[in-house]
Amino acid sequence: VDYLKIFTFIVKLIIYKALFTITTALDFKLEQIDIKIAFFIRKLKRIFILSS
């Protein structure tokens, strides 16, 4: 499994706050869309044990 190619896009809260602040300051219109991400899981040839 190549963990460098598998990722999900997560936006930090500070980015949202900055976007809302700039949008309000410049009197822009902001719209929202929802995007669903699908992860396709295939059978692994090895067993991976992850710990933190």
C-alpha positions in Angstrom: 0.0 0.0 0.0 1.4 3.4 -1.0 0.4 5.6 1.9 1.8 8.7 0.0 -0.8 8.3 -2.7 -3.8 7.7 -0.3 -5.1 10.8 1.4 -8.3 12.7 2.1 -8.6 16.4 1.9 -9.3 17.9 5.4 -9.5 21.7 5.8 -8.5 23.1 9.2 -10.9 25.4 11.0 -8.6 28.4 10.7 -8.9 28.2 6.9 -12.7 28.4 7.2 -12.5 31.4 9.5 -10.1 33.2 7.2 -12.3 32.4 4.2 -15.4 33.8 6.0 -13.5 36.9 7.1 -12.2 37.7 3.6 -15.6 37.0 2.1 -17.3 39.3 4.5 -14.7 42.1 4.3 -14.9 42.2 0.5 -18.7 41.8 0.4 -18.5 38.6 -1.7 -21.1 35.9 -2.0 -20.1 32.5 -0.7 -21.8 29.3 -1.7 -21.4 25.7 -0.4 -21.3 22.4 -2.2 -21.0 19.0 -0.5 -18.6 16.4 -2.1 -18.6 12.8 -1.0 -15.4 10.9 -1.2 -15.5 7.1 -1.8 -12.7 4.9 -0.7 -12.4 1.6 -2.6 -11.1 -1.2 -0.4 -9.3 -4.1 -2.0 -8.1 -7.3 -0.3 -4.6 -7.0 1.1 -1.9 -9.6 0.5 -0.4 -9.0 4.0 -1.8 -8.2 7.4 -0.9 -4.7 8.6 -0.8 -3.8 12.3 -0.7 -0.1 13.1 -0.1 1.4 16.5 0.5 4.8 17.8 
